[in-house]
Amino acid sequence: MLKLYNTLSRKKEIFKPIHKDYVGIYSCGPTVYWYQHIGNLRTYIFSDILKRVLMFDKYKVKHAINVTDVGHLTSDADEGEDKMEKAVKREGKTAKEIANFYLRVFREDFKKLNILEPNIWCKATEHIKEQIELIKILEKKDYTYKTSDGIYFDTSKFKNYGKLAKLNKEGLKAGKRISLGEKKSKTDFALWKFSEFPGLRQQEWNSPFGLGFPGWHIECSAMSMKYFGEHFDIHTGGMDHIQIHHTNEIAQSETATGKKFVNYWIHGAWLLSHGKKVSKSSGGLFTVSQLEEQGFNPLDFRYLCLTTHYRKPLNFSLEKLKAAKNSLERLKNLISNVKDDEKANDNYLAEFNKTVDDDLNMPEALQVLWKLIRNEKAQGRIKTIEKFDEILGLDLLKKEKLEIPKEIKKLVDEREKSRREKNWKKSDDIREKIKSLGFIVEDTDEGQKVRRV
């Protein structure tokens, strides 16, 4: 019985899907103006685990991830430049070229991290019509007003505004992050922004409200309702979306439809560096490619993410990633020595299933895996590991071609010569040198075999 922590209720709830034939999941996706760093990607690893657990539990999953290629401003206060337009100036390319390039890199990172692709990638720029229609509904219901720079949602008219974030709306103060300007209330937000200088932006559209572009929040409501209907199962994202983005999604969606928007709001905690959210100031803004350049496999990072519950902050460092790398390599080495068998172990499967169904408790799930590997008397280990990896996504049984550096090959040959000459001390010294370089040489009936430490 799957239990998920619902941010809306602040408690674990038994998952009950709306439809019998599928579960609908909408995940807030990337703003494709730059590379996504590992802090962003931790969120998608957690949503991937959620999706895999649902599939493991025999649910059919329909999953959509939005692609923000317009409308995400540099300030939560509906001020500043559109991030895509800023990238246009920086790179001297079209907004479409920039969006397509960074989306392609993002999808490559998904593949490297074994994150299952969604059924639907939905771009904001390809759903302008739906966003305009939604704003028109809000306008007709008298929940909007016009300022000199756009059309805004009047949060004072939505009775339960802030219920997701448990906001004290009256206690919010205009400050560095939220400025009042022409807004009636500090929590009001832009649905449609007017082009300040028509023709200057690359991305602007005619609308009943005026020439301009959609706000960031409206895109997610419009696209999620297009693909899942007015009421759907699960919405995921990072915890930084709770207070503003997801709060605003709920307000505009439930105003438009008069229905509950989403049943389960699932949020992942931050990746930290030096105790702070990864940022330019705190560090830790590595991309997957940058980790690869430092000798890490992307699945080392996936393993590291699984060692901490998705709702708890994960303090990242290269030292911790190295430890995760060593653990994963040791795990795979142990598995490589397990003999194949025909039937999965029901007891271990039940224990594993219990942990993952308890709000995706992956640290405990890994403990079950390690316990199985160490129990040489357990039956059905290979088939059970295969089932576990449907959720873990660590390629535990994948045979990887080991690239042995020329230096190591030369040392192995020298050691073989020393063994033939019965110079055991030199042979042992070479073995230790090989080990110091990250490889282990083993003596077998077929000769010397080399593997990573």
C-alpha positions in Angstrom: 0.0 0.0 0.0 1.7 3.1 -1.3 1.9 6.1 1.1 3.1 9.5 0.0 3.8 12.7 1.9 1.4 15.3 0.7 2.6 18.9 1.1 -1.0 20.0 1.0 -1.9 18.1 4.2 1.6 17.9 5.7 1.2 14.2 6.3 1.6 10.8 4.7 -1.5 9.6 2.9 -2.5 6.3 1.3 -2.3 6.9 -2.5 -5.7 6.5 -4.2 -5.7 7.3 -8.0 -8.5 9.1 -9.6 -8.7 6.8 -12.6 -8.5 3.0 -12.8 -6.5 3.0 -16.0 -3.7 5.4 -15.2 -2.0 7.8 -12.8 -1.4 11.3 -14.0 1.9 13.1 -12.9 2.8 16.6 -13.9 6.4 17.7 -13.0 7.7 21.2 -13.1 10.4 21.2 -15.7 13.4 23.3 -16.7 13.7 26.9 -17.8 15.9 26.2 -20.8 18.1 29.3 -20.8 21.2 27.5 -19.4 22.5 24.2 -18.2 20.7 22.4 -15.4 23.0 21.7 -12.4 22.9 18.7 -10.2 20.7 20.5 -7.7 18.0 20.7 -10.3 18.6 17.1 -11.3 18.1 15.8 -7.8 14.5 16.8 -8.1 14.1 14.8 -11.3 15.7 11.7 -9.8 13.2 11.8 -6.9 10.3 12.2 -9.4 11.7 9.3 -11.4 11.8 7.1 -8.3 8.1 8.0 -7.7 7.3 7.1 -11.2 9.2 3.8 -11.0 7.5 2.9 -7.7 4.1 3.4 -9.2 5.0 1.2 -12.2 6.5 -1.4 -9.8 3.1 -1.3 -8.0 1.4 -2.1 -11.4 0.0 1.3 -12.1 0.1 2.7 -15.6 1.7 6.2 -15.5 1.1 9.1 -17.8 3.8 11.7 -17.1 4.3 15.2 -18.4 7.2 17.6 -17.9 6.8 21.2 -18.9 9.6 23.2 -20.7 9.7 26.8 -19.8 10.9 28.6 -22.9 9.3 31.9 -22.2 7.9 34.0 -19.3 10.1 33.1 -16.4 11.4 36.4 -15.1 14.5 36.9 -13.1 12.5 38.0 -10.1 9.7 36.4 -8.2 8.0 39.8 -8.0 7.2 39.8 -11.7 10.0 42.1 -12.4 13.3 41.9 -14.3 14.2 40.3 -17.6 12.7 37.2 -19.1 15.4 34.6 -18.6 15.1 33.4 -22.2 15.4 37.0 -23.6 18.5 37.5 -21.4 20.0 34.3 -22.9 19.3 35.7 -26.4 21.4 38.7 -25.6 24.1 36.6 -24.0 24.5 34.1 -26.8 23.5 36.0 -29.9 21.1 33.2 -31.0 17.4 32.9 -31.4 15.3 32.0 -28.4 14.2 28.8 -30.1 17.8 27.8 -30.9 18.8 28.4 -27.2 15.7 26.5 -25.9 16.3 23.5 -28.2 20.0 23.3 -27.3 19.6 23.3 -23.5 16.6 21.0 -23.7 18.7 18.5 -25.7 21.5 18.7 -23.1 18.8 18.2 -20.3 17.5 15.1 -22.0 21.0 13.7 -22.4 21.4 14.2 -18.7 18.2 12.3 -18.1 19.6 9.4 -20.2 22.9 9.4 -18.3 21.1 9.4 -14.9 18.7 6.6 -16.0 15.7 9.0 -15.5 12.8 7.7 -17.6 11.6 10.3 -20.1 8.0 11.5 -19.7 5.2 10.6 -22.1 4.9 14.4 -22.9 7.4 17.2 -23.1 5.2 20.3 -23.2 6.7 23.7 -24.3 5.2 26.9 -23.0 5.6 28.6 -26.4 3.6 25.8 -28.1 0.6 26.3 -25.7 0.1 30.1 -25.9 -3.5 29.6 -27.0 -4.4 27.5 -24.0 -2.8 30.0 -21.7 -4.8 32.9 -23.2 -8.0 30.9 -22.9 -7.4 30.3 -19.3 -6.7 34.0 -18.6 -9.9 34.8 -20.4 -11.8 32.5 -18.0 -10.2 34.2 -15.0 -11.0 37.6 -16.5 -14.6 36.7 -17.0 -14.9 35.6 -13.4 -13.5 39.0 -12.4 -10.3 37.7 -10.7 -8.0 39.8 -12.8 -7.0 43.5 -13.1 -4.9 45.5 -15.5 -1.8 47.6 -14.7 0.6 49.4 -17.0 2.8 46.3 -17.3 0.3 43.5 -17.5 -2.8 41.5 -16.4 -2.6 40.3 -12.7 -4.5 37.8 -10.6 -6.2 39.3 -7.6 -5.3 36.9 -4.8 -7.6 38.7 -2.3 -10.6 37.2 -4.1 -9.3 33.6 -3.7 -10.4 32.5 -0.2 -7.7 29.9 0.5 -4.8 31.5 -1.2 -1.5 30.1 0.3 -3.0 26.9 1.7 -0.2 24.8 0.1 2.5 26.9 1.7 0.5 27.7 4.9 1.1 31.4 4.1 0.0 34.1 6.4 -1.0 36.4 3.6 -1.6 39.4 5.8 1.9 39.0 7.4 3.8 39.1 4.1 5.8 42.3 3.6 6.9 43.9 0.4 10.7 43.8 0.3 13.6 42.8 -1.8 11.8 39.7 -3.2 8.2 41.1 -3.4 7.6 44.7 -4.4 4.1 46.2 -4.5 4.4 48.6 -7.5 0.9 48.9 -9.1 -0.2 45.6 -7.6 -3.2 45.7 -5.3 -1.7 43.1 -3.0 1.9 41.8 -2.4 0.8 38.3 -3.4 -0.9 39.2 -6.7 1.0 37.8 -9.7 1.2 38.3 -13.4 -0.9 36.3 -15.8 0.2 38.2 -18.9 3.0 40.7 -19.3 2.9 43.5 -21.9 5.8 44.1 -24.2 7.5 47.2 -23.0 8.9 48.0 -26.4 6.9 46.1 -29.1 9.1 44.3 -31.6 12.2 44.3 -29.3 11.5 40.9 -27.8 12.0 37.8 -29.8 9.0 36.2 -28.2 5.7 38.1 -28.0 2.1 37.3 -29.1 -1.0 39.2 -29.8 -3.8 38.6 -27.3 -7.1 40.1 -26.2 -5.2 41.8 -23.4 -2.5 43.3 -25.6 0.8 42.4 -27.2 3.0 40.5 -24.8 3.8 37.1 -23.3 2.5 34.8 -20.6 3.5 34.8 -17.0 5.5 31.8 -15.7 2.7 30.4 -13.4 -0.1 30.3 -16.0 1.8 27.9 -18.3 1.8 25.1 -15.8 -1.9 25.3 -15.1 -2.8 25.5 -18.8 -0.6 22.7 -19.9 -1.3 20.3 -17.0 -5.1 20.7 -17.5 -4.8 20.2 -21.2 -3.1 16.8 -20.7 -4.7 15.6 -17.5 -8.0 17.4 -17.1 -9.1 19.9 -14.5 -8.4 17.5 -11.6 -5.4 15.1 -11.6 -3.4 12.9 -9.3 0.2 14.1 -8.6 2.2 17.3 -9.1 5.9 17.2 -8.3 8.6 19.8 -8.0 11.3 21.2 -5.8 10.4 22.6 -2.4 11.4 26.1 -3.6 8.2 26.0 -5.7 5.9 25.7 -2.8 5.6 29.3 -1.6 5.0 31.1 -4.9 4.8 29.0 -8.1 2.7 26.1 -6.9 0.7 28.3 -4.6 -0.2 30.5 -7.6 -1.0 27.5 -9.8 -3.6 26.3 -7.3 -5.2 29.8 -7.0 -5.6 30.3 -10.7 -6.6 26.7 -11.6 -9.2 26.3 -8.8 -10.6 29.7 -9.6 -11.0 28.8 -13.2 -12.6 25.3 -12.7 -14.2 25.5 -9.3 -12.6 22.1 -8.6 -9.7 20.8 -6.6 -6.7 21.0 -8.8 -4.3 18.3 -7.6 -4.7 15.5 -5.0 -1.1 15.0 -4.1 1.6 17.6 -4.1 5.0 16.0 -3.7 8.2 18.1 -3.2 11.8 17.3 -3.0 14.3 19.0 -0.7 17.3 21.0 -1.8 20.8 19.8 -2.6 23.1 21.7 -0.3 26.7 22.7 -0.6 28.5 23.8 2.6 25.1 23.7 4.3 23.4 26.1 1.9 21.3 25.5 -1.2 23.6 25.0 -4.2 24.2 28.5 -5.7 27.0 30.6 -7.2 27.8 31.8 -3.7 27.7 28.4 -1.9 29.2 26.4 -4.7 28.2 22.9 -5.9 26.8 24.1 -9.2 28.2 21.2 -11.1 26.6 19.9 -14.3 26.6 16.1 -15.0 29.2 16.6 -17.8 31.5 18.4 -15.3 31.2 15.5 -12.9 32.1 13.1 -15.8 35.2 15.3 -16.5 36.3 14.6 -12.9 36.0 10.9 -13.4 32.6 10.2 -12.1 29.8 8.1 -13.6 26.5 10.0 -13.6 25.0 6.9 -11.7 27.4 7.7 -8.9 25.4 10.8 -8.3 22.1 8.9 -8.6 23.4 6.5 -6.0 24.3 9.4 -3.7 20.8 10.8 -4.1 19.3 7.5 -3.0 21.3 7.5 0.2 19.2 10.4 1.6 15.4 10.6 1.7 14.0 12.9 -1.0 12.3 15.2 1.7 15.6 15.7 3.5 18.4 18.1 2.4 21.4 16.4 0.9 24.7 18.0 1.6 26.8 17.5 -1.5 30.6 17.4 -1.8 33.0 15.7 -4.1 34.2 13.7 -1.2 30.7 12.3 -0.6 30.3 11.7 -4.3 33.6 9.7 -4.2 32.3 7.6 -1.3 29.1 6.9 -3.3 31.2 6.0 -6.3 33.2 3.5 -4.2 30.0 2.0 -2.7 28.4 1.6 -6.1 31.5 0.0 -7.6 31.8 -2.4 -4.6 28.1 -3.3 -4.9 28.5 -4.1 -8.5 31.7 -6.1 -7.9 29.9 -8.2 -5.2 26.9 -8.7 -7.5 29.2 -9.9 -10.3 30.3 -12.8 -8.1 26.7 -13.9 -7.4 25.6 -17.0 -9.2 22.6 -16.7 -11.4 19.3 -18.4 -10.3 15.8 -18.8 -11.6 13.4 -17.4 -9.1 13.2 -14.1 -7.1 13.2 -14.1 -3.3 9.7 -13.3 -2.2 10.8 -12.4 1.4 13.4 -9.8 0.2 11.0 -8.5 -2.4 8.3 -7.9 0.2 10.7 -6.1 2.5 12.0 -3.9 -0.3 8.5 -3.2 -1.5 7.5 -2.2 2.0 10.3 0.4 2.2 9.7 2.0 -1.2 5.9 2.2 -0.5 6.7 4.1 2.7 7.0 7.5 1.0 9.8 6.3 -1.3 12.2 5.4 1.5 15.3 4.7 -0.7 17.9 4.8 2.1 16.2 1.8 3.7 15.6 0.2 0.3 19.4 0.3 -0.3 19.9 -1.4 3.1 17.6 -4.2 2.0 19.7 -4.6 -1.2 23.0 -4.7 0.8 21.6 -7.2 3.2 20.5 -9.5 0.3 24.0 -9.2 -1.4 25.7 -10.2 1.9 23.5 -13.1 2.5 25.2 -15.9 0.6 22.5 -18.4 1.7 19.7 -16.4 0.2 18.0 -17.9 -2.8 17.1 -16.0 -6.0 19.5 -13.1 -5.5 20.1 -12.3 -9.1 16.4 -12.2 -10.0 15.6 -10.2 -6.9 18.4 -7.7 -7.7 16.9 -7.4 -11.2 13.5 -6.5 -9.7 15.1 -4.0 -7.2 16.8 -2.2 -10.1 13.5 -1.5 -11.8 13.2 1.2 -9.1 16.8 1.9 -8.2 17.9 2.5 -11.9 21.5 1.8 -11.1 22.3 -0.7 -13.9 23.3 -3.2 -11.2 23.5 -6.2 -13.6 24.9 -4.3 -16.6 28.2 -5.7 -17.8 30.4 -2.7 -18.3 33.5 -2.8 -20.5 36.5 -1.9 -18.4 38.9 0.5 -20.0 42.3 -0.4 -18.6 44.9 2.4 -18.9 48.2 1.6 -20.7 50.1 2.3 -17.5 48.1 -0.4 -15.7 48.5 -2.9 -18.5 52.3 -2.3 -18.4 52.3 -2.9 -14.6 50.2 -6.1 -15.0 52.7 -7.4 -17.6 55.6 -6.6 -15.3 53.9 -8.4 -12.4 53.3 -11.4 -14.6 57.0 -11.5 -15.5 58.0 -11.2 -11.7 55.7 -14.1 -10.9 57.3 -16.3 -13.6 60.6 -15.4 -12.1 59.2 -16.2 -8.6 60.1 -12.7 -7.5 57.2 -12.6 -5.0 58.2 -9.4 -3.3 58.4 -7.4 -6.5 55.1 -9.0 -7.6 53.4 -7.9 -4.3 54.9 -4.4 -4.7 53.5 -4.0 -8.2 50.1 -5.3 -7.0 50.1 -2.5 -4.3 51.1 0.1 -6.9 48.3 -1.0 -9.2 45.9 -0.7 -6.2 47.0 2.8 -5.4 46.1 3.7 -9.0 42.5 2.5 -8.5 42.7 -1.1 -9.8 42.9 -4.5 -8.3 44.7 -7.4 -9.9 43.4 -10.9 -9.0 45.1 -14.3 -9.8 42.8 -16.8 -11.3 43.1 -20.2 -13.1 42.7 -18.2 -16.3 45.5 -15.8 -15.4 45.5 -12.3 -14.0 42.2 -10.3 -14.0 41.9 -6.6 -13.4 39.0 -4.7 -12.0 38.5 -1.3 -10.4 38.9 -0.9 -6.6 
